[in-house]
């Protein structure tokens, strides 16, 4: 199966108009829904604000973490003399140090994301991303927004506090869109630009001809915590087409003349499902939180499912 979206695509002008019309995405009703989701997230976390959870690193805190062998130049104050008396070895006591949790919301804004019903996948991903951002901001985590396609389009630097959500809305309304999906290159640039490790939430259809493995592996190998959200449209999974058609790849412009038959549609449907299962199996193998959704599911239902799974609220 070609990993670009293979279903029939809207005309380019239609896609552009639908993708550009983001003025109604973040209205007052949407903001009220976010506040409700935040309250639910607090209940799911049993009253403990996620801001109280910080990422842990070895440092100069007060909570014991581990021992390591003494090396020349280390501070004598951290030598465990009790162990030295028993083992005749110089070992240093290491402690856990708290630091702010960073959350990176990476939103795929490539051309294939302009497809979807009842709304484009891009709009759906932006609403889900905004919802997760709001909860993170409200719980005083530091949240950044990074759109990507064939490159990192722009970024909204990390901030905290839910009063920043209007800036997030405006950023998402105004960000440039389009281009191909180049997940591997974009994740490589992302880790190079962001030295503070944290949770990396990737919202995409993952229709990259080069596959998804290298991009997600880049996050894993560089000590980020990937969180995968695959968004698709029902017409892509089960297209209702027939006859002689010219299919246009919405990202490359490539045209393929095909005769659509029932057996061909069945093969396509199986191939699409196999690809999505491959992504899910990969995430399961490496204990990466994974959620797959189509645009007909209300975004708040998906967000509640994420919260209740424990994958985002820890």
N, C-alpha and C positions, 0 to 999 in steps of 0.2 A: 504493500500500500504506500502510495506517495504520502509523505508526512506533512504536506501542505494541505489545506482544506480542499477536499475533492468534490464537495457538493456544488450544485449550481450556485453561482455568486451573483449578488445584485450588481447592477451597473455601477461603474466607478463613481459617477456623479451621485447616485443614490447612497452609496456607502459613505462618501465624503460628507453629504448632508446629514446623515443619521449620526455619524461619529462626531460631527462638529456641534450638533445641537445638545449641549450639556447643561443648558441654563436651568432646566427643571430637575436636574438630578438631586440637588441638595437643598430642597425647600424646607419650610418650617415643619411639615409633617415628617420629613426624613430625620430632622434633628430631634424631634420628640421620640422617634423610634430608637435613635441612638442612645438617648438617655434611658429609655426603658431597657435596652440591651445592657447598658452599664450596670443598672440596678440588678438585673438578673445575674450578671457576671459576678457581682459581689456575693449574691446568695449562693451561687454555685461554688465559689471559693470559700464558703462557710464563714463569711464575714471578714475574712482576712484580705485586705487590699493587696493587690499584686505588687504595689509599690514597696511593700514590706519585704518582698522577695527580691534579692539582688543576686547577680551572678557572683560566683565565688572564684577567687584566685588565691594562690599562695602568696602571702605577704606578711605584714606586721600586725595583723589583727589579734584578737584575744582568744579565738576558738582554735584548739589544736587540730592540725590536719594530718601531719605525717612526720617522719624522720628522714634525714639524708646524711650521708657521710660528711664529716667535717673536711673542708678544704682550706688550704692556706689563704689567709686573708679574711675568713669568715668571722663574724662577731662572736666573741667568747661568751657573751651574755646568753646566747641561745643554745649553748651546749647542754645536753641532758646528762648531768653528773650522776644521777641515779643509775642510768643505763651504763655509764662508763664504769661505775663500781661493780656492776654485775657482769658486763660483757668485755670490759677492758677495750672498748672502742669509743672513739669520739664521734658522737652523733648529734646533729643539730635538730632542734625542735622547729617545725614549720607550722605556721598558723594561717587560717583562712582570713582573707581580707574581703570586705564587701565593696562592691562598686555598682553604679547604676546599671540597670538592664537596658540595653539598646535593642530596638525593634526596627528592622528595615522592611518596608512594604515595597516590593518590586512588582510593578504592574506592566504587563505586556501590552504595548500600544501599537503593535504591528498591524498591517492591513487586514490580516485574517480575523482580528478581534472586532472588526467593524460589522461582522455578521451576527445575526441572532434574532430571535423572536420569543417573547414580546418586546425585548429590547436587545441591542447589540451586546455581544459578549464584553466588549470594552466597558460599556456603561455599567453592566452588572459587576464586573471586576472592580471598577472604581467605587461602587457603593459598598461592596464587601470590604475593600481595602480601607475606605473611610470609616466604616464601622469598627474594624479592628484597631485603626488608628485612634479613634475616639476613646475606646476603652483603655488603650495604652496611655494616652495623654492624661486621661482622668485619674489613672492610677499612678501618675507621676513617673512613668517610664519615659525614656527618651526615644521618640519615634521619628523616622525619616521616611520620605516618599521618593522612590526612584523609578521613573518610567523607563522602559527599554524596548527596543525593537531590533534593528541591526546595529544599534549602538545605544549607549546610555543617553537618553534624550535630554534630560535635565535632572535636577534633584532639589528636593526641599530638605534643607539640613535638619538634623535631629533637634527636636524641641520637646518641651513637657508642659503639662497643664492644659485642661480641656478648653480654655479660652483660645487656644491656638487652632481649634478645629475650623474656624472660618477661613483662616489662611490656607488650610489644607483644601477646603472646598474650592477656593479660588484657584489654587495651583492646579488642581485636577481639571477644572473647567478650561484652563488656558493652555495646558501642556500640549506640545506638538505631538502628532500621531502619524503613523504610516511607516512604510518600509517592510523589509523581510524580518523573519524571526531568526536571530543569531544568538541563541541562548549561551553557547559556550564562550564566545568572545565577550558578550556583555557581562557574564558572571566573572570572567577573568579581570575585566576592567573594574568591576564593582569591588572585588576583594583588594585590588591594588589601591583603590581610592579610600577604602574604609578600614582603618587599622583597628578600630574598636570592635571586637567580636560581639555577636549577639544573635538574635533570632532573625532569620532571613525568610520572610513570607513571600513566596513566588506565586503570583496569580497569572495564569496563562492558559492557552489551549494546548500548548506544547507541540504545535504543528511545525516542527523544525526538521527540514530534510536531513540534517546531520544528527538528529536524535537528541535526547535529553540527558544522557548519562554524563557526558563531559561537563556540562554546565553545573549540574547538581553536585558532581564529584568535586568540582572546584570549590564549592561552598564547604563541603565536608572536610576536605583536606586542609583548608585554611581556618578550621576551627569555628566556622559559623554553624548555626543550627538550622538546617533547611526545614521549611514548612511548606508543603506543596498543595496548591489549590488548582485543580484543573477545571476549567470552564468550557463547556461545549454547547452547541445548539442542536436541537433534535433533528433539524433538517440535515445536519452533517452526519449524524449517526444513522439516520434512516431516511434518506432522500426519496421523494416521490417524483421520479422522473421516468420518461419513456421516450422511445423514438431516437432519431438521429439528432445529436446535439453537438455544439461546440462548447467544451468546458474550458473556462479561462481561470488560470491560477491567479488569485487576487493579489498575490505578493510579487510574483515574477512576471506576470503578463503572458506566460506560456499558454498556448492554445492546443487543445487535443480534441480531435474529431472522434466521437464515439457513437456507437449504437447501443442504447440502453435497453437491456432485456431483463426479465425477471431474475434469471440466473446470475447476471452480472451484478444486479443490485444486491442479491444475497451474498455474493462474494465480497462486495464492497463493505456491506454491513458487518460481515464476519471479520474482515481485515481491520476495520475501524475499532471494533470491540477488542480485538487481539492487541492492537497497539495501546489502547487505554489500559488493558489488563497488564501489559508489559510494564507500563509506568507504575501502576499500583503494586505489582510484585517487586519491582526494584525498591520502592519506598518501604515496603514491608520488610524486605531483606535487611535493610540498613536502619530499621526502626525510625524511619522518617514519617512524621504525621502526614497523612494524605487524605484529601477530600476531593471527590469528583461531583460536579453538579452541572445541570443544564439551566438555561436562562429562564425556564418556566417556573422554577422553584423560587418563591419569594426570598430575597437576600437575607432577611432577618431569620428565616427558618434555618438557613445554612449556618449563620453565625451562632445561633443557639445550639445547633448540633455540634459545632466546633467547641463551644464552651463546655458543653456537657461531656464531651469526650475527654476533657482534661488536657488536650494537646496544646492549647494556647494559654489557659489559666493554670499555673502550677504553683 
